[in-house]
Amino acid sequence: MIKKLTKQEMEHHLQEKHTLSMLSDYIKELVYGGIDGIVTTFAVVAGFSGASLGSQSTVVPVISVLLFGIANLFADGLSMGLGNYLALRTEKSVYRKEKAKEEYEVVHSKEAEMAETKFLLMEKGFTDEQAQTLTEIYSQNPTYWVEFMMNYELEMPNPEGTNPMVNGMITFVSFCLFGAVPLLPYLFKTEIYDTFYLSCIATLIALGVLGYLRSRVTGRSMIKSILETVLIGSVAAFVAYFVGTLFRH
């Protein structure tokens, strides 16, 4: 006879064996918000540094970098946070609309839904007899049956457990925190070239941290994930710097 687990035992298993925690639910927002923040803000830094190449002024460009960088940081961070919030709200609305259709169909078109369920189960490798038995079992539990059809017929992940407000806020905070890294050296120095080099180092470190977090999300090799993140961020930074040099005077 199969052992019956308690809810506490299952939660302990998930935390211990699968390292699932509250942080796991929001690590995507942390990583992608952070990457966007770093690349976007460093584009401002690199663009100004490229444009100031050969310029006699150093103090004014530094002030300009800070002003434009901070303004860009909060404006883009807010935009990204609100965008994530609205996207999740929309996703939940679409899911609920389709779920309502499935709830109607399992009651008013039960035979058709059972045929679809049996087909889906056989597609997953069950025999005709096994699929028939499972379909009859699922039909006795309409709540789970609807979830099964949402997942395997419509292939729609369930977003009902997400909190759009929290996800949007975490995206905004991550964007601002990581995006502020390229600007930090400009708070303490006025020599734009030296400061730009320090900003490059700080940005590479921040990208490395996010690469590590990405490896935790995807399960990929930590080294590969870090190198990929740093490479993509570096390419974006080089392009911004190059464009900035086109406007030097």
NORVEN-V111197 format. One line per field, one symbol per residue. ss: DSSP state (H for helix, E for strand, C for the rest). burial: # if it has 9 or more other ideal C-beta (glycine too) atoms within 8 Angstrom, else .. A space follows every 50 residues. Layout:
ss: ???
burial: ???
This chain:
ss: CCCCCCHHHHHHHHHHHCCCCHHHHHHHHHHHHHHHHHHHHHHHHHHHHH HCCCCCCCHHHHHHHHHHHHHHHHHHHHHHHHHHHHHHHHHHHHHHHHHH HHHHHHHHCHHHHHHHHHHHHHHCCCCHHHHHHHHHHHCCCHHHHHHHHH HHCCCCCCCCCCCHHHHHHHHHHHHHHHHCHHHHHHHCCCCHHHHHHHHH HHHHHHHHHHHHHHHHHHCCCHHHHHHHHHHHHHHHHHHHHHHHHCCCC
burial: .........#..###..........##.###################### ###.#..#..##.###.###.###.###.###.###.##.##.###.##. .#####..##..##.#######.......###.###.##..#..###### #.#..#.##..#.#..####################..#..#..##.### .#######.######.#....#.#######.###.###.######..#.
